[in-house]
Amino acid sequence: MHLRISSHLLRAALSQAVGVAAAVVFALGMALVADHAPGTGAWIGVQAIGAAATARLLRMEWWWWLLNLAFGPALAMAWTLDFSPQWSALMLAGLLLAYGGTQRTRVPLYLSSSAAVKALTGLLPEDAALRILDLGCGTGTILSAISRERPLSRLAGVERAPLPWLVAWIRSCVPGNRFAVSWGNLWNADLSAYDVVYAYLSPEPMPLLWQKARREMRPGSMLVSFRFAVPGVEPGESVRVGGAWLYVWRM
C-alpha cells in the first residue's frame, strides 16, 4: 500500500504524528498488559520507528526516513539540555542559511567527491572552449576544479541555499578560479547557452530535469548527472565513480 501526498513537509509532519500515535498506543498497551507505563527511552524509540516506517509508506526518499527516525530522539535530547533561546535561534538561522530553499527544490546539499570531479573532467576535451553549467553548484567544488583543469572553458553555477552560494562566490574571487555563480532557483536557469550541464541533485527532480533539458539544450550538448539517473531513460554513457556512477546523455 502506498499513500500519495504531494508536499514533503506535510508527509514529514504526518510521519511524526503517526509516530506519536504509535507511541501512545504502545504506552496504553503496556499499561493494560504489564500494569505499568513504558520508560521514556522505549516511548521515544517507538515514536521514532513509527515515524520512519510511515515515511517509508509515504514513499519518501531514504534520507527522509533517517530524518524522521532521528527527529523525535533529537527533540527529546534537546529538552534535556539547557539551551538558551539565543543558541536555538542561531542554530535555526544556520540551518536556514545552509539548506534554505531545499524544501522546494527537493535537492539536499550534496558535495561532489574528488573522484566525481576527476571523472567529469575526463569527459571534457582539453582543447575545447566549452560553456559549462553546474546546477545546484553548492560550494563551487566542481567549478573550481574544472576552471583549473580546463582553462579554455567558461563556467557558471547556480545555487539557491544562501551559505553554500556565498562560499562558492568567495571561491570564484580567488585568483586562478574563473567561474561565475548566481544565487537562484536552478529551474529558472536557461540551459540553451551551455555545451555541458552538470547536476548532482536527488532522485526526485530527475524526471523534471530531463524534460527541461530536452526542451532547452541544443543538439550535441551533454547532460551529466552524478549518482542519479533519469528513470526510464538509458544514458548514452555511464562512468563508474567508486560506488556510484556518472551518467551522461547526449542531446
C-alpha positions in Angstrom: 0.0 0.0 0.0 1.4 3.4 -0.9 -0.2 6.8 0.0 0.4 9.8 -2.1 0.7 13.3 -0.5 2.4 15.9 -2.6 4.3 18.1 0.0 7.4 16.6 1.6 6.9 18.8 4.6 3.3 17.6 5.0 4.4 14.0 4.7 7.2 14.5 7.3 4.7 16.1 9.7 2.2 13.3 9.1 5.0 10.7 9.8 5.8 12.4 13.1 2.1 12.5 14.1 1.7 8.8 13.3 4.9 8.0 15.3 3.4 9.9 18.3 0.1 7.9 17.9 2.1 4.7 17.7 3.9 5.6 20.9 0.6 6.5 22.7 -0.9 3.1 21.7 2.2 1.3 22.8 2.1 3.1 26.2 -1.6 2.3 26.7 -1.0 -1.3 25.7 1.9 -1.6 28.2 -0.3 -0.1 30.9 -3.1 -2.6 30.3 -0.9 -5.7 29.8 2.0 -5.1 32.2 0.2 -2.7 34.5 3.0 -0.1 34.2 3.9 2.6 31.7 6.9 2.1 29.5 10.1 4.1 30.1 10.9 7.3 28.3 13.5 5.6 26.1 11.0 2.9 24.9 8.4 5.5 24.2 10.8 7.6 22.2 12.1 4.6 20.3 8.6 3.5 19.3 7.8 7.0 18.1 11.0 7.2 16.0 10.4 3.8 14.4 6.8 4.6 13.7 7.7 7.9 12.1 10.4 6.3 9.9 8.1 3.5 8.9 5.4 6.0 7.9 7.9 8.0 5.9 8.7 4.7 4.0 5.0 4.0 3.5 4.6 7.5 2.1 7.3 6.8 -0.5 9.7 9.4 0.8 13.4 9.2 -0.1 15.8 7.3 2.2 17.2 10.4 3.8 13.7 11.4 4.9 13.4 8.1 6.7 16.5 8.9 8.6 15.4 12.4 9.4 12.0 11.1 10.7 13.8 8.4 12.7 16.1 11.0 14.3 13.7 13.8 14.9 12.0 12.5 18.0 15.1 11.4 19.8 16.9 14.7 18.9 14.0 16.7 20.2 13.9 14.7 23.4 17.6 15.2 23.9 17.3 19.0 23.2 14.7 19.2 26.0 17.2 17.7 28.5 19.9 20.3 27.6 19.9 23.8 29.0 20.0 25.6 25.7 19.4 29.3 25.8 16.9 30.8 23.2 19.8 32.7 21.6 21.6 29.4 20.7 18.4 27.9 19.4 17.8 30.9 17.2 21.4 30.8 15.9 21.2 27.1 15.1 17.9 27.7 13.2 19.5 30.6 11.3 22.4 28.4 10.4 20.2 25.6 9.1 18.2 28.1 7.0 21.4 29.6 5.5 22.8 26.2 4.7 19.6 24.5 3.4 17.2 27.3 2.7 15.1 26.6 -0.4 15.8 22.8 -0.5 12.2 22.0 0.7 11.0 23.5 -2.6 13.7 22.2 -5.0 13.8 18.8 -3.1 17.5 18.9 -3.6 19.6 18.5 -0.4 23.1 19.8 -0.1 25.5 17.3 -1.7 29.2 17.9 -2.3 30.8 16.2 -5.3 33.7 14.0 -4.4 37.2 14.4 -5.9 36.6 11.1 -7.8 33.5 12.7 -9.4 35.5 15.8 -10.3 38.1 13.6 -12.0 35.5 11.6 -13.9 33.7 14.7 -15.1 36.9 16.3 -16.2 37.9 13.2 -18.1 34.7 13.6 -20.2 35.8 17.1 -21.4 38.2 17.6 -24.2 41.3 19.6 -23.2 41.5 21.9 -26.1 37.8 22.9 -26.4 36.3 26.2 -25.2 33.2 24.7 -23.6 30.4 26.5 -21.8 29.6 24.5 -18.6 26.8 25.0 -16.1 26.7 23.4 -12.7 23.1 23.1 -11.5 23.0 23.3 -7.7 26.7 24.0 -7.5 26.9 24.0 -3.7 30.2 25.4 -2.5 31.7 25.5 -6.0 33.8 22.4 -5.8 33.2 21.2 -9.4 33.5 24.7 -10.8 36.8 25.5 -9.0 38.4 22.2 -10.1 37.3 22.4 -13.8 38.3 26.0 -14.1 41.8 25.0 -13.4 41.9 21.8 -15.4 40.1 23.2 -18.5 41.2 26.8 -18.6 39.6 27.4 -22.1 36.2 26.7 -20.8 33.7 29.2 -19.5 31.9 28.0 -16.3 28.9 29.1 -14.4 26.9 27.8 -11.4 23.5 28.3 -9.8 22.8 27.7 -6.1 19.7 28.5 -4.0 20.9 27.9 -0.5 22.5 31.1 0.8 25.5 29.9 2.7 26.8 27.4 0.0 26.2 30.1 -2.6 28.3 32.6 -0.5 31.1 30.1 -0.2 31.0 29.4 -3.9 31.0 33.1 -4.7 34.0 33.7 -2.5 35.9 30.9 -4.2 35.1 32.4 -7.6 37.0 35.5 -6.5 40.2 33.5 -5.7 42.9 34.1 -8.3 43.0 31.1 -10.6 39.3 30.4 -10.3 37.4 31.6 -13.4 33.7 31.0 -12.9 30.5 32.9 -12.1 27.9 31.9 -9.5 24.3 33.0 -9.5 22.0 32.9 -6.5 18.7 31.5 -7.7 16.5 28.6 -8.5 18.0 26.0 -10.8 14.7 25.6 -12.6 14.9 29.2 -13.8 18.3 28.6 -15.4 18.4 28.8 -19.2 20.2 25.6 -20.4 20.3 26.6 -24.1 23.6 28.5 -23.8 25.7 25.6 -22.5 27.6 22.7 -24.0 27.7 20.7 -20.8 25.2 20.8 -17.9 26.2 19.0 -14.7 23.9 18.1 -11.9 24.2 16.4 -8.6 20.7 16.7 -7.3 18.5 13.8 -5.9 16.2 11.2 -7.5 13.1 13.4 -7.0 13.8 16.1 -9.6 15.5 14.0 -12.3 12.3 13.5 -14.5 11.7 17.2 -14.5 15.3 18.0 -15.2 15.2 15.6 -18.2 12.1 17.4 -19.5 13.8 20.8 -19.1 17.0 19.5 -20.8 15.0 18.2 -23.7 13.3 21.5 -24.2 16.3 23.8 -23.8 19.6 22.1 -24.5 21.0 22.2 -28.1 21.7 19.2 -30.2 25.2 17.9 -29.4 25.2 19.2 -25.9 25.7 17.0 -22.9 23.7 16.4 -19.7 25.7 14.8 -16.9 24.3 13.6 -13.6 26.3 12.2 -10.7 24.7 9.3 -8.8 21.1 9.8 -10.0 19.8 8.6 -13.3 16.7 9.6 -15.2 14.0 6.9 -14.7 13.3 5.1 -17.9 15.9 6.9 -19.9 19.0 5.0 -20.8 22.2 7.1 -20.6 24.5 7.2 -23.6 27.4 6.6 -21.3 28.0 5.6 -17.7 31.3 6.1 -15.8 32.0 4.2 -12.7 33.0 6.5 -9.8 33.8 4.5 -6.7 30.5 3.0 -5.5 28.4 5.4 -7.7 28.0 6.3 -11.4 28.3 9.4 -13.6 25.5 9.3 -16.1 25.9 11.0 -19.5 23.2 11.9 -22.0 24.0 13.3 -25.4 21.2 15.6 -26.5 
